[in-house]
Amino acid sequence: DQPVMPAVLILESMAQAGAFLVLNTVPDPLQKNMLFSAISDSKFRIPIIPGDQVEIKMQLIKIRLGAVKLRGEAYVFGKLVAEANLMANIVNRVGA
């Protein structure tokens, strides 16, 4: 039995890194939220095990009318271990 990092946590890491990337490109980011709506073309190539240092790279593919498309890749020691496309919407915070 070898413990591995669950795929859902890899995707969560990509989502958080993507939100940071996108919200730093919009005016007044503290008054915005990102709601993730879709994940596509996800591939998990190599298991991530305890002790691995994961590097998340996010690319902003498109942003239009508050709709966002991102490409995420996860690397361990320079080797691609996971990838996915993420879709999200930028919305105003309630009460903002």
C-alpha positions in Angstrom: 0.0 0.0 0.0 1.5 3.3 -1.2 -0.3 6.5 -0.1 -1.0 8.9 -3.0 -2.3 12.4 -3.3 -6.0 12.2 -4.3 -6.8 13.6 -7.8 -9.4 15.8 -6.3 -6.8 17.6 -4.3 -4.6 18.1 -7.3 -7.6 19.7 -9.1 -8.3 21.8 -6.0 -4.7 23.1 -6.1 -5.1 24.0 -9.7 -8.4 25.8 -9.0 -6.9 27.8 -6.1 -3.8 28.8 -8.2 -6.1 29.7 -11.1 -8.3 31.9 -8.9 -5.2 33.7 -7.6 -4.0 34.2 -11.2 -7.3 35.5 -12.5 -8.4 37.6 -9.6 -5.1 39.5 -9.8 -6.0 40.6 -13.4 -9.4 42.1 -12.6 -10.2 45.5 -11.0 -11.1 45.4 -7.3 -10.4 41.6 -6.8 -11.4 41.7 -3.1 -15.0 42.3 -4.2 -15.0 39.3 -6.6 -15.4 35.5 -6.3 -14.7 32.8 -8.8 -17.1 30.0 -9.2 -15.7 26.9 -11.0 -18.2 25.3 -13.4 -16.4 22.6 -15.3 -13.3 20.5 -15.6 -12.4 18.8 -18.8 -9.6 16.8 -20.4 -8.1 15.9 -17.0 -5.3 13.4 -17.0 -3.4 12.0 -14.1 -0.2 10.5 -15.5 1.9 9.6 -12.5 0.9 9.2 -8.8 2.1 11.9 -6.4 3.4 10.3 -3.3 4.4 11.7 0.1 7.6 13.7 -0.1 7.0 14.9 -3.7 7.1 18.6 -4.2 4.2 19.6 -6.6 4.6 22.6 -8.8 1.4 23.9 -10.2 1.5 25.9 -13.5 -1.6 27.8 -14.6 -2.2 29.5 -17.9 -5.1 31.9 -18.5 -6.5 30.8 -21.9 -9.4 33.2 -22.2 -11.4 35.7 -20.2 -14.5 37.2 -21.6 -17.6 38.7 -20.0 -16.6 37.1 -16.7 -16.2 33.7 -18.2 -12.7 32.2 -17.7 -10.9 29.3 -19.3 -7.7 28.0 -17.6 -5.2 25.3 -18.4 -3.5 23.7 -15.4 -0.5 21.4 -15.2 1.1 19.8 -12.2 4.8 18.8 -12.2 7.0 16.8 -9.8 10.7 17.1 -10.3 10.1 18.7 -13.7 7.9 15.8 -14.9 4.3 16.4 -15.9 2.1 14.3 -13.6 -1.4 15.9 -14.1 -3.2 18.3 -16.4 -6.7 19.7 -16.8 -8.8 22.5 -18.3 -10.9 24.5 -15.9 -13.8 26.8 -16.6 -15.1 29.4 -14.1 -17.1 32.6 -13.8 -16.1 35.8 -12.0 -19.0 37.1 -9.9 -19.4 40.0 -7.5 -19.3 39.0 -3.8 -22.7 39.2 -2.1 -23.0 42.4 -0.1 -20.0 43.9 -1.9 
